[in-house]
Amino acid sequence: MKLPKNKKVYFASDNHLGLNAELSSKEREKFFVEWLDKVSKDAAAIYLLGDLFDFWFEYKKVVPKGFVRVLGKLAELTDRGIPVTFFVGNHDLWMKDYFKKELGVTIHHNPIDIKINDTIFMIGHGDGLGPGDLGYKRMKKIFRNRFFQWLFSLVHPDVGIRLGNYFSQKNKLISGEEDIKFKGKENEWLVAYCKKKLEEKHYNYFIFGHRHLPLQIDLGMNSNYINLGDWITHFTFGVFDGKSFLLEKWKNPISND
């Protein structure tokens, strides 16, 4: 991608719409739509790095109720010619083709490499990468298995979506509380993953979500690991102007800053 003059690329992750936290899901949705509307004024592209929803499963003719504001805004952006790319997260990994067909959004299920001007990025949600967490990695294989997805699709949507919301919000089988605690630079498994990838190819930036922590860690050799944080408590996002990447905070409705 060659970035046009005065244009920027924006990145955001982990909204978990459907989860009622300190701020309700509907309030956070409105807040995020306001951000999308704002950045669309100079956006050359927008990348959403997963877990837009706290639970998402696409039946053949049914998708989860709600989220009309953000879905409508994404459709509006792509209709205006702004490319929107979505990376499936661990809470919405059952996404199929609804976003592509109805909203014009490009979907990726795995990290990708992109080059913007002369800067090389690896972009993805971040779950299941790096060493450890074998239990989740086994569970992810089950969740992504077409046969098990077909079995779940046989459950009536009223039951299936309620069941999915329960496990997502209560039991944390899809992701745990440990995912949101900073482990120290030397113990961060995504840092280990990035360093391993640097042995194969040089990247200027590794951009991930999933951790819910705004992080910017220097990996040396003109390479940085960025975690975008979330839109539950941090309300942070990334922006690349063609030369440098910044991790910024949208005004926080919880702390009023």
C-alpha positions as CSV (number, residue, x, y, z in Angstrom):
1,M,0.0,0.0,0.0
2,K,1.3,3.4,-0.9
3,L,-0.2,5.9,1.5
4,P,-1.7,9.0,-0.1
5,K,-0.7,12.4,1.1
6,N,-2.4,13.5,4.4
7,K,-3.9,10.0,4.8
8,K,-3.4,7.6,7.7
9,V,-4.0,4.0,8.6
10,Y,-5.9,3.2,11.8
11,F,-5.9,0.1,14.0
12,A,-8.2,-1.0,16.9
13,S,-9.0,-4.2,18.7
14,D,-11.0,-5.9,21.4
15,N,-14.4,-4.1,21.8
16,H,-16.2,-7.2,23.1
17,L,-19.6,-5.7,22.2
18,G,-22.2,-7.7,24.1
19,L,-20.2,-7.7,27.3
20,N,-21.6,-5.4,29.9
21,A,-18.6,-4.0,31.7
22,E,-18.3,-0.7,33.7
23,L,-19.7,0.9,30.6
24,S,-22.6,-0.9,28.9
25,S,-22.2,-2.6,25.5
26,K,-24.5,-0.1,23.8
27,E,-22.7,2.9,25.3
28,R,-19.3,1.5,24.1
29,E,-20.7,0.8,20.7
30,K,-21.9,4.4,20.3
31,F,-18.5,5.6,21.5
32,F,-16.7,3.4,19.0
33,V,-18.9,4.5,16.1
34,E,-18.1,8.1,17.0
35,W,-14.4,7.2,16.7
36,L,-14.9,5.4,13.3
37,D,-16.8,8.5,12.1
38,K,-13.9,10.8,13.2
39,V,-11.0,8.8,11.8
40,S,-12.8,8.2,8.5
41,K,-12.1,11.8,7.6
42,D,-8.4,11.0,6.8
43,A,-8.3,7.1,6.8
44,A,-6.7,5.4,3.9
45,A,-7.6,2.1,5.6
46,I,-8.9,0.7,8.9
47,Y,-7.8,-2.5,10.5
48,L,-9.9,-4.1,13.2
49,L,-7.9,-6.8,15.0
50,G,-10.6,-9.1,16.4
51,D,-13.0,-9.6,19.3
52,L,-15.3,-6.8,18.0
53,F,-17.9,-9.0,19.7
54,D,-17.8,-10.9,23.0
55,F,-19.5,-13.8,21.1
56,W,-20.3,-14.2,17.4
57,F,-21.6,-17.2,15.6
58,E,-23.0,-17.1,12.0
59,Y,-25.9,-19.5,11.4
60,K,-26.9,-20.0,7.7
61,K,-29.6,-17.4,7.9
62,V,-29.1,-15.9,11.4
63,V,-26.5,-13.6,13.1
64,P,-26.5,-12.4,16.7
65,K,-29.1,-9.7,17.5
66,G,-27.9,-6.2,18.1
67,F,-24.8,-4.2,17.1
68,V,-26.7,-2.4,14.3
69,R,-24.8,0.9,14.9
70,V,-21.3,-0.5,14.4
71,L,-22.4,-2.8,11.5
72,G,-24.1,0.1,9.7
73,K,-21.1,2.3,10.2
74,L,-18.7,-0.3,8.7
75,A,-21.0,-0.8,5.7
76,E,-21.1,3.0,5.3
77,L,-17.3,3.2,5.4
78,T,-16.7,0.6,2.7
79,D,-19.5,2.1,0.6
80,R,-17.5,5.3,0.7
81,G,-14.4,3.5,-0.6
82,I,-12.5,3.2,2.7
83,P,-11.1,-0.4,3.0
84,V,-11.9,-2.1,6.3
85,T,-10.1,-5.3,7.2
86,F,-11.1,-7.5,10.1
87,F,-9.0,-10.2,11.8
88,V,-11.0,-12.9,13.5
89,G,-10.4,-13.0,17.2
90,N,-10.9,-15.8,19.7
91,H,-14.4,-14.5,20.7
92,D,-15.6,-14.1,17.1
93,L,-13.7,-16.9,15.3
94,W,-17.0,-18.4,14.1
95,M,-17.2,-15.6,11.6
96,K,-17.9,-16.8,8.0
97,D,-18.9,-14.5,5.1
98,Y,-21.5,-12.1,6.6
99,F,-19.0,-9.3,6.9
100,K,-17.7,-9.8,3.4
101,K,-21.1,-10.1,1.7
102,E,-23.1,-7.6,3.7
103,L,-20.6,-5.0,4.8
104,G,-17.8,-5.2,2.2
105,V,-15.2,-6.0,4.9
106,T,-12.2,-8.1,4.2
107,I,-11.8,-11.0,6.6
108,H,-8.6,-12.8,7.8
109,H,-8.4,-15.8,10.1
110,N,-4.7,-15.6,10.5
111,P,-2.0,-12.9,10.8
112,I,-0.8,-11.3,7.5
113,D,2.2,-9.3,6.4
114,I,1.6,-5.9,4.7
115,K,3.9,-3.2,3.5
116,I,2.8,0.4,3.8
117,N,5.2,2.8,2.0
118,D,8.5,1.3,3.1
119,T,7.3,0.0,6.5
120,I,6.7,-3.7,7.0
121,F,4.0,-4.9,9.4
122,M,2.7,-8.2,10.7
123,I,-0.9,-7.8,11.8
124,G,-3.2,-10.2,13.6
125,H,-5.4,-10.8,16.7
126,G,-2.6,-12.5,18.5
127,D,-4.3,-15.5,20.2
128,G,-2.6,-18.9,20.1
129,L,0.8,-17.5,19.0
130,G,4.1,-18.0,20.7
131,P,5.0,-20.6,23.4
132,G,2.8,-22.2,26.0
133,D,-1.0,-22.0,26.5
134,L,-1.4,-25.5,25.0
135,G,-4.9,-26.0,26.5
136,Y,-6.2,-23.0,24.6
137,K,-4.5,-24.0,21.4
138,R,-6.1,-27.4,21.5
139,M,-9.5,-25.8,22.3
140,K,-9.0,-23.4,19.3
141,K,-8.5,-26.3,17.0
142,I,-11.9,-27.7,18.2
143,F,-13.6,-24.4,17.8
144,R,-12.3,-23.9,14.2
145,N,-13.1,-27.5,13.2
146,R,-15.8,-27.5,10.5
147,F,-17.5,-30.6,11.9
148,F,-17.8,-29.2,15.4
149,Q,-19.1,-25.9,14.0
150,W,-21.7,-27.8,12.0
151,L,-22.8,-29.6,15.2
152,F,-23.2,-26.3,17.0
153,S,-25.2,-24.9,14.1
154,L,-27.8,-27.6,14.7
155,V,-28.6,-26.0,18.1
156,H,-31.4,-23.4,17.8
157,P,-30.0,-19.9,17.7
158,D,-31.9,-18.8,20.8
159,V,-30.1,-21.5,22.7
160,G,-26.8,-21.5,20.9
161,I,-26.1,-17.8,21.2
162,R,-27.2,-17.8,24.9
163,L,-24.9,-20.7,25.5
164,G,-22.0,-19.0,23.7
165,N,-22.5,-15.8,25.7
166,Y,-22.5,-17.7,28.9
167,F,-19.2,-19.4,28.3
168,S,-17.7,-16.2,26.9
169,Q,-18.6,-14.0,29.8
170,K,-18.8,-16.3,32.8
171,N,-16.6,-19.4,32.4
172,K,-13.9,-17.7,30.4
173,L,-13.1,-20.9,28.5
174,I,-12.4,-18.9,25.4
175,S,-9.9,-16.5,27.0
176,G,-8.9,-16.2,30.6
177,E,-8.2,-13.4,33.1
178,E,-4.5,-14.1,32.9
179,D,-4.6,-12.7,29.3
180,I,-5.0,-9.1,30.7
181,K,-2.0,-9.1,33.1
182,F,1.4,-7.7,32.0
183,K,3.9,-10.5,32.5
184,G,7.0,-8.4,32.1
185,K,8.9,-8.0,28.8
186,E,10.9,-11.2,29.1
187,N,7.8,-13.3,29.9
188,E,5.4,-11.9,27.3
189,W,4.6,-14.8,24.9
190,L,3.8,-12.4,22.0
191,V,7.2,-10.8,22.5
192,A,8.8,-14.2,22.2
193,Y,6.8,-14.9,19.1
194,C,7.9,-11.6,17.5
195,K,11.5,-12.3,18.3
196,K,11.2,-15.7,16.7
197,K,9.7,-14.3,13.5
198,L,12.5,-11.7,13.3
199,E,14.9,-14.6,12.8
200,E,13.0,-15.4,9.6
201,K,12.2,-11.9,8.2
202,H,12.5,-8.3,9.3
203,Y,9.4,-6.4,10.4
204,N,9.2,-2.8,11.6
205,Y,6.0,-3.4,13.5
206,F,4.1,-6.4,14.9
207,I,0.6,-5.2,15.6
208,F,-1.7,-7.4,17.8
209,G,-4.7,-7.2,20.1
210,H,-6.0,-9.9,22.4
211,R,-4.0,-8.9,25.5
212,H,-6.2,-5.9,26.3
213,L,-3.1,-4.0,27.3
214,P,-1.8,-1.0,25.5
215,L,1.9,-2.0,25.0
216,Q,4.7,-0.7,22.9
217,I,7.9,-2.8,23.3
218,D,11.2,-2.1,21.5
219,L,12.5,-5.4,20.0
220,G,15.7,-3.9,18.7
221,M,16.8,-3.8,15.1
222,N,14.3,-1.0,14.3
223,S,11.4,-3.3,15.2
224,N,8.5,-2.9,17.7
225,Y,5.8,-5.0,19.2
226,I,2.5,-3.1,19.6
227,N,-0.5,-4.3,21.5
228,L,-3.6,-2.1,20.8
229,G,-5.3,-2.4,24.2
230,D,-9.1,-2.5,24.2
231,W,-12.3,-0.5,24.1
232,I,-13.5,-1.7,27.5
233,T,-11.3,0.3,29.9
234,H,-8.5,1.7,27.8
235,F,-10.1,3.0,24.6
236,T,-6.8,3.0,22.8
237,F,-6.0,2.7,19.1
238,G,-3.0,2.8,16.7
239,V,-2.4,5.2,13.9
240,F,0.3,5.1,11.2
241,D,1.0,8.3,9.2
242,G,3.3,6.7,6.6
243,K,6.5,7.3,8.7
244,S,5.8,6.5,12.3
245,F,3.3,4.5,14.4
246,L,1.6,6.0,17.5
247,L,-0.5,4.3,20.2
248,E,-3.2,6.9,21.1
249,K,-6.2,7.1,23.5
250,W,-9.6,8.2,22.4
251,K,-11.3,10.3,25.1
252,N,-12.1,7.9,28.0
253,P,-15.8,8.0,28.9
254,I,-15.1,6.3,32.2
255,S,-12.5,8.7,33.6
256,N,-13.6,11.7,31.5
257,D,-10.1,12.3,30.2
